Amino acid sequence: MSLVYKAEKWMKEKMFGCQTCGQCILSHTKMICPMNCPKGLRNGPCGGTLDGKCEVIPELDCVWTNIEKKKAGAKDLKIHLPPKEELLNTASYVNLVNGKDKATRLPHDFVDTRHIAASSKLADKMGRGEFVVTLEIPSPLNPDGLSRVEKIMARTREHVDAVNTTTNAGGVPSLHSTETGKVVMDHGVESIIQFCGRDHDKDDFLGEVEKAMDMGYRNFLLLTGDWLPQDERKVAQQTWFPMDSSQMIHFANQQLEDWQSRLGTVPFVGCAANPFSSPMDISVERLAFKRAAGARFCQTQAITHVPTFAEWYQQVRAAREDDPKLTIPSLPLVGSKKLFQVLCRLPGVYVDPSLHAIMERDDFQRASLDWAFGIAEGVIEVGAAGVHVMNFGMPPAMIDEFLTQIRGRAQEARTRAGLQFQPTKV
Ligand code: SF4
């Protein structure tokens, strides 16, 4: 262990809570060490920040909220790459002098790929301004569970444009998205395949996306990922995630031209956003950052309060009137008191008192379905591109009722609001 390393560690631990990543970006983060984020994010907060607190350790302030507050809205549309492992626990001053840290210390420009059209039916529909319905089906824990996915698809395939086949929902290990996606694809419906930065490094991730495209998948939702429930919650480099969502989006975006010429297909890359993450302006900036990185559509965290979504969406859309509308708000259909508690415990989810009150009623399933229609119409009237349906224990007949009625209601809501969607290439 070199003297320089020891001296740097001693001094920077005291001054900045340094975690000795060896590729120091303090000069880009207002002198707040980002490696005190339990996930090790180097490009901004995850979507789970509520009231400026950390999603993983709620007793702590979100490190990135503090950085963004100090930046006071100064736009920084460049990206930091994941730290190099071989530089961890080495002297960043030495790495600065010999240049070993250059690739990961200095931020990189984004690539503009807007001229390359995505090859997905979902992208085409959204580009034409058609209302889209997506459905969340968590991947089962083992192959036996695929028969349940089969049954859901047999009932719903006529009514949905794409299905998110979620991997490791709630942090519980499951089959991968691509395995569940096969059942969805067999029913003639596109899947939205999910990858988490928590679970992959760059090479592994790009290889997996290419493999998934080879299997016929076209839509990809790229997320940082929640903390796994069984993992100890701590601030330490051993627990940093290999990548964050914006790095994944950036890496995929850099490959688009190559994939187009070599494979003849271009993935439709999406990201997540949380309108209830607060402060709201940081959530809005975060989505703008992911869009600059290459995200073309966005699915939100569960929406339980229309005015908050409306305010957030207005900020997201400010000065972008001519851009396509590509935000799909998530809508919880809650038909079980037990699963309502699960919804309430999900990281970063705000559950409005109106839904709590409904869950106290004897006829809570019917009231909850009516509430969901109300939320859906509310978000559509302010311009949402569609809705993403998440089931929390609603009986199949009531899900079907929602899916068979929602397009008609969406059309009425758009007419009421005087909305016109212009076709645009995505
Ligand atoms: S960015 Fe890295 S080197 Fe700089 S203070 Fe944080 S952990 Fe230490």
Residues whose N, C-alpha, C, O or C-beta is under 5 A from the ligand:
A	BS01	SF4	F16 C18 Q19 T20 C21 G22 Q23 C24 I25 L26 C33 P34 M35 S92
